[in-house]
Amino acid sequence: MSSLNVAAEELNPVLPHKAEIVIGLIAFLLLYFIIRKYVSPRFETLYAERAAKIEGGIEKAEQAQAEAQRKLEEYTAQLAEARAEAARIRDDARIEGEQIISELRAKAQEESARIVAQGQTQLETQRAQIVAELRGELGRLAIDLADRVVGESMEDEVRRRGTVDRFLAELDNTSAPAVK
């Protein structure tokens, strides 16, 4: 039976030979030593560098986000300040516009009053001129009428003046209540 066991061992394709197990074990240990000594530390340093870059990137992103938030708050504050300034400028402009309008109204009223006063003065002057012309014309007409009615000539200047003055005084007395 022992020969059968040896023959069975040699013929069994599932069981490896003892030499293969030893060579495989030595190759495995050699490969394990190389990986442990050279490859694993390299992977660890690469992993550490990548982790540091990622953490640094996250930290930079957080800093950038904090900076962006600070800038946003600063921008919002500046915007609010600019809006307040714009509102103040609008209020100042409105007040200034109202002042300008009131000044222009006052100037226009002064100019209107001046023009009205000038017109009144001019009317008074023209009225006085017209009254003087009418008095002279009325005086001549009165003398002509008196010449015709009386039948004598009113050539004498003193008499004519007296007659004209008396006629005009009577005319003023009769027309004065009707005018006023």
VENWOVEN-V62281 format. One record per backbone hydrogen bond with DSSP energy under -0.5 kcal/mol. NH is the residue of the N-H (numbers start at 1). CO is the residue of the C=O. If there is no record, write none. Layout:
BEGIN
NH	CO
NH	CO
END
This chain:
BEGIN
5	1
6	2
7	3
8	4
9	5
10	6
11	7
12	8
13	11
21	17
22	18
23	19
24	20
25	21
26	22
27	23
28	24
29	25
30	26
31	27
32	28
33	29
34	30
35	31
36	32
37	33
38	34
39	34
40	35
42	38
43	39
44	40
45	41
46	42
47	43
48	44
49	45
50	46
51	47
52	48
53	49
54	50
55	51
56	52
57	53
58	54
59	55
60	56
61	57
62	58
63	59
64	60
65	61
66	62
67	63
68	64
69	65
70	66
71	67
72	68
73	69
74	70
75	71
76	72
77	73
78	74
79	75
80	76
81	77
82	78
83	79
84	80
85	81
86	82
87	83
88	84
89	85
90	86
91	87
92	88
93	89
94	90
95	91
96	92
97	93
98	94
99	95
100	96
101	97
102	98
103	99
104	100
105	101
106	102
107	103
108	104
109	105
110	106
111	107
112	108
113	109
114	110
115	111
116	112
117	113
118	114
119	115
120	116
121	117
122	118
123	119
124	120
125	121
126	122
127	123
128	124
129	125
130	126
131	127
132	128
133	129
134	130
135	131
136	132
137	133
138	134
139	135
140	136
141	137
142	138
143	139
144	140
145	141
146	142
147	143
148	144
149	145
150	146
151	146
151	147
160	156
161	157
162	158
163	159
164	160
165	161
166	162
167	163
168	164
169	165
170	166
171	167
172	168
173	169
174	170
175	171
176	172
177	173
179	175
180	176
END
